[in-house]
């Protein structure tokens, strides 16, 4: 479904803010396939940012092709992740 929705946008998006529920609550939203679709929709210098820094999020992002960095989180959140294409 995500692939169909993003098909017209492939390789033109500059960023995504991925604000799904935690991987422990909805692991299906944190799959490699979801992140690969988002990766393919991003242009060459595109980024994805998420509040999650869970292991599943990191592994799925890396498997999809992202280079990830752990960033200082906003107030009340210790860390967050940024993935770059």
Secondary structure, 3 states (H helix, E strand, C coil): CHHHHHHHHCCCEEEEEECCCCCCCCHHHHCHHHHHHHHHHEEEEEEEEECCCCHHHHHHHHHHCCEEEEEECCCCCCEEEEEEC
